[in-house]
Amino acid sequence: MDYEQLTIWHKVIEDDGNHIVPHVTKIDTKKTRGLYTYFYPPRIGIDFYDVEQDIGSEKALGYIPNLELGDVARIIRVLEIIPRKRIKLEIGLAFENELERRVALRFGLSEVSLSYHAKHRNRDINFEFSFSKEGLRKFISALKEAMLRYVGLILEYVVLQKLDPKYISQK
């Protein structure tokens, strides 16, 4: 995926050779007769790559698309708790039409696993990804930064009533 072209913001986190890429997508638009008739808002997403993958040219091993701010806030909050015992917690995510999805977090003694389960457009998406404690700290920080970037963009649009063209996808 070309993150420079397709996102407003992204951060590559390395954890034991694996890569996690939280990102905020650009705004998609619909034009009719040369005028913008609809803006599809930016979205927060997370892509997961394993050691053997090239981030720039390969499709992610797993991904969580279209996260709402509330979804990201719940994930951050649960990850910050980090229970002292082994436990599995599930977080239901906001959903669109025909989309059922949830994130499960499993806390072990030395690592945390995040798994994503979704049924989207008659296709099942399931994957699991593990973090070290240090990688988890970096991931939480990047999710917070993604939320700030997203909210900043929305505030810029609402308060200043304008958008920098670099935030709009040029498809």
C-alpha positions as CSV (number, residue, x, y, z in Angstrom):
1,M,0.0,0.0,0.0
2,D,1.3,3.5,-0.8
3,Y,0.7,5.2,2.5
4,E,2.1,8.5,1.3
5,Q,-0.5,8.7,-1.5
6,L,-3.5,7.2,0.3
7,T,-3.3,8.6,3.8
8,I,-3.3,11.9,5.6
9,W,-1.2,10.4,8.4
10,H,0.4,7.0,9.1
11,K,3.0,5.7,11.5
12,V,5.0,2.5,11.0
13,I,5.6,0.6,14.3
14,E,8.2,-2.2,14.4
15,D,7.7,-4.9,17.0
16,D,10.0,-8.0,16.8
17,G,10.3,-7.6,13.0
18,N,6.6,-7.3,12.5
19,H,5.0,-4.0,11.5
20,I,1.8,-2.3,12.6
21,V,0.6,0.7,10.6
22,P,-2.2,2.9,12.1
23,H,-3.3,5.4,9.6
24,V,-5.9,8.0,8.7
25,T,-7.2,7.8,5.1
26,K,-7.7,10.7,2.8
27,I,-11.2,12.1,2.2
28,D,-12.9,10.4,-0.8
29,T,-15.2,12.6,-2.9
30,K,-17.8,12.3,-5.5
31,K,-17.9,14.8,-8.3
32,T,-20.9,15.6,-10.6
33,R,-20.2,18.0,-13.5
34,G,-16.9,19.1,-12.0
35,L,-18.3,20.0,-8.6
36,Y,-17.9,18.0,-5.3
37,T,-21.3,16.6,-4.4
38,Y,-20.3,14.4,-1.6
39,F,-17.4,14.0,0.8
40,Y,-16.7,10.6,2.3
41,P,-15.0,11.3,5.6
42,P,-11.5,10.1,6.5
43,R,-11.3,6.8,8.3
44,I,-8.9,5.4,10.9
45,G,-7.5,2.0,10.0
46,I,-4.8,-0.4,11.2
47,D,-2.7,-2.6,8.9
48,F,-0.6,-5.6,10.2
49,Y,2.4,-7.0,8.4
50,D,4.6,-9.9,9.4
51,V,8.4,-10.2,9.2
52,E,8.5,-11.5,5.6
53,Q,6.3,-8.8,4.1
54,D,7.3,-5.6,2.3
55,I,5.0,-2.8,3.6
56,G,5.3,-0.7,0.4
57,S,4.4,-3.4,-2.1
58,E,2.4,-6.1,-0.4
59,K,-1.2,-6.4,0.9
60,A,-1.3,-6.4,4.7
61,L,-1.5,-9.8,6.5
62,G,-4.5,-8.4,8.4
63,Y,-6.3,-5.1,8.7
64,I,-9.0,-3.3,10.6
65,P,-10.7,-0.8,8.4
66,N,-13.2,2.1,9.2
67,L,-12.7,2.5,12.9
68,E,-14.9,5.2,14.5
69,L,-13.4,7.4,17.2
70,G,-15.3,5.5,19.9
71,D,-13.8,2.2,18.6
72,V,-10.3,3.5,18.9
73,A,-11.0,5.0,22.3
74,R,-12.3,1.7,23.6
75,I,-9.3,-0.2,22.2
76,I,-6.9,2.2,23.8
77,R,-8.7,2.1,27.1
78,V,-8.7,-1.7,27.3
79,L,-5.0,-1.9,26.2
80,E,-4.0,0.6,28.8
81,I,-5.6,-1.5,31.6
82,I,-3.2,-4.5,30.9
83,P,-4.5,-6.9,33.5
84,R,-2.1,-8.7,35.8
85,K,-3.5,-12.1,35.0
86,R,-4.2,-14.0,31.7
87,I,-7.5,-12.9,30.4
88,K,-9.4,-12.5,27.1
89,L,-11.6,-9.4,26.5
90,E,-13.8,-8.7,23.5
91,I,-14.7,-5.2,22.1
92,G,-17.6,-4.8,19.8
93,L,-17.0,-2.3,17.0
94,A,-19.3,0.2,15.3
95,F,-20.7,-1.4,12.2
96,E,-22.0,-0.4,8.8
97,N,-24.6,-2.2,6.8
98,E,-23.9,-6.0,6.5
99,L,-20.8,-5.8,8.6
100,E,-20.4,-7.6,11.9
101,R,-17.1,-7.2,13.6
102,R,-15.2,-7.4,16.9
103,V,-11.7,-7.2,18.3
104,A,-10.6,-9.7,20.9
105,L,-7.6,-8.9,23.2
106,R,-5.8,-11.7,25.0
107,F,-3.4,-10.7,27.7
108,G,-0.6,-13.2,28.4
109,L,2.4,-13.0,30.8
110,S,4.8,-11.5,28.2
111,E,2.7,-10.4,25.3
112,V,-0.7,-9.2,24.2
113,S,-2.6,-10.6,21.2
114,L,-5.2,-8.7,19.2
115,S,-7.5,-10.6,16.9
116,Y,-10.1,-9.3,14.5
117,H,-13.2,-11.1,13.4
118,A,-15.5,-9.7,10.8
119,K,-18.1,-10.7,8.3
120,H,-18.0,-8.2,5.5
121,R,-19.6,-8.4,2.1
122,N,-20.2,-12.2,2.6
123,R,-16.5,-12.7,3.4
124,D,-15.1,-13.8,6.7
125,I,-12.0,-11.9,7.9
126,N,-10.1,-13.4,10.8
127,F,-6.5,-12.8,12.0
128,E,-4.5,-12.6,15.1
129,F,-1.4,-10.5,15.8
130,S,0.8,-10.5,18.9
131,F,2.7,-7.5,20.5
132,S,5.5,-7.4,22.9
133,K,4.9,-5.1,25.9
134,E,7.2,-2.4,24.3
135,G,5.4,-2.8,20.9
136,L,2.1,-2.4,22.7
137,R,3.2,0.8,24.3
138,K,4.2,2.2,20.9
139,F,0.9,1.0,19.4
140,I,-1.2,2.8,22.1
141,S,0.8,6.0,21.5
142,A,0.2,5.8,17.7
143,L,-3.5,5.2,18.1
144,K,-3.7,8.3,20.3
145,E,-1.9,10.2,17.7
146,A,-4.2,8.9,14.9
147,M,-7.2,10.1,17.0
148,L,-5.7,13.6,17.4
149,R,-4.9,13.9,13.7
150,Y,-8.5,12.8,12.8
151,V,-10.1,15.2,15.2
152,G,-7.8,18.0,14.1
153,L,-8.8,17.5,10.5
154,I,-12.5,17.5,11.4
155,L,-12.1,20.7,13.5
156,E,-10.2,22.4,10.6
157,Y,-13.1,21.6,8.3
158,V,-15.8,22.7,10.7
159,V,-14.1,25.7,12.3
160,L,-12.2,27.1,9.3
161,Q,-14.7,25.7,6.7
162,K,-12.0,24.7,4.3
163,L,-9.9,21.7,3.5
164,D,-6.3,21.6,2.3
165,P,-6.4,19.7,-1.1
166,K,-3.7,17.4,0.1
167,Y,-6.3,15.8,2.4
168,I,-8.5,14.8,-0.6
169,S,-7.9,11.6,-2.5
170,Q,-7.0,12.2,-6.1
171,K,-8.5,9.1,-7.7
